[in-house]
Amino acid sequence: MKKGYIYSILSAVLFGTCGIVIKTAFSQGIDSISLIILQYIVSITIMFFYMLIMNRNLLVISKTDLYHTAVLGVVGNTFMTVFYYLAFNYIDVSMVTILLYTYPIMVFIYSVIFQKMKISFNKLFLLILAFAGCFLALGLTSGTRTFSIKGVVYGVLSALFYAFMNIYTEKKMSHINSFVINFYSIIFSLIFLIILKLPYLNLKQNLNAKLIACVLLLSVMCEIIPLTLLYSAIKRIGSLKVSIIGNLEIPTAMFLSVLILGEKVTVIQVFGAAMVIYAVYSIRKVN
C-alpha cells in the first residue's frame, strides 16, 4: 500500500517538471510539433526495446484494440500534447499547469450531461470554486499583469482533450495493458504529426546538445517513467487516490517555475491554486 502512495507522488512531481524542460527546449529555437515528434521517436524506441526484451507478448494487440489506441492517439494524445506545448509559448508554466488541471471539471460536466449523474449544490459550488481558483491563479485580478488569451485558449483545449483521453480510456480500453496503450497511442500520434508537419519537417535544423538533453528528459523523465509509476500506483491504491495525489503537479510546477525560470507567482495565485486543488479533490469525493 505504501509503495502506491510513493509511486503516485513521484509521478506527480516528475510531471510537474515537464513545463520547465519544455520551456528550455523552446529557448533552443525548436517549434512545438517538432519537439513532440522527437520526443515520441525516442519514447517509442525505448518502449519497443523494453517490451522486446522483457515481454514480447505485449507487442501483440487485437484489431479492435489497435483501433481504439489509434483514436486515443490521434484525437486525444495528439491534440492534448500539441495544445499543451503551444500554451507554453504564450503563458507561464504555472498558468499552463493550472489550466490543464481543470480537466476533472470537464469530466464532471460530461458525467452530468451524458451519464445523467445527479448534480447537487455541493457539486455546483465546487465547480464554480475551481474556475474561480483558475481566475485567481492566472493573476486576472491584477491590473498590471498581462497574459495571452491565445495561451489561455490553448491551455483550456489541452485540458479538454486530456479529459477525452481519460473518458475514452476508461470506456474502451480498461482491459488493455497500460504500457501497451501508451506505446501504440504514441505511435499513431507520431504518424499523424509527421503527416501534419510534412513537407516542412526538418528535425536536424535546431539540434544541439541542450536540445537533445531536453528531448531525452521529456521522453524518459516526463513520459515513460511517470506514466509507468502512475499505472503501478493505480494498481495498488486505485485511480481515485492516485488522481487526488496527482494534483501535486500544480504546486510542483509553480515552485519550479519560480526557482528555475524566475517566473513571478503572487500570493493570490498560490491561493487560487489551492482553491483548484481543493475543488478537484472534493468533486472526486462528493457522491
Secondary structure, DSSP 8 states (H G I E B T S, - for coil): -HHHHHHHHHHHHHHHTHHHHHHHHHTTT--HHHHHHHHHHHHHHHHHHHHHHH-GGGG---HHHHHHHHHIIIIIIIHHHHHHHHHTTTS-HHHHHHHHTTHHHHHHHHHHHHS-----HHHHHHHHHHHHHHHHHTTTT-TT----HHHHHHHHHHHHHHHHHHHHHHHH-TTS-HHHHHHHHHHHHHHHHHHHHTTS--TTTT--HHHHHHHHHHHIIIIIHHHHHHHHHHHHH-HHHHHHHGGGHHHHHHHHHHHTS-----HHHHHHHHHHHHHHHHHHH--
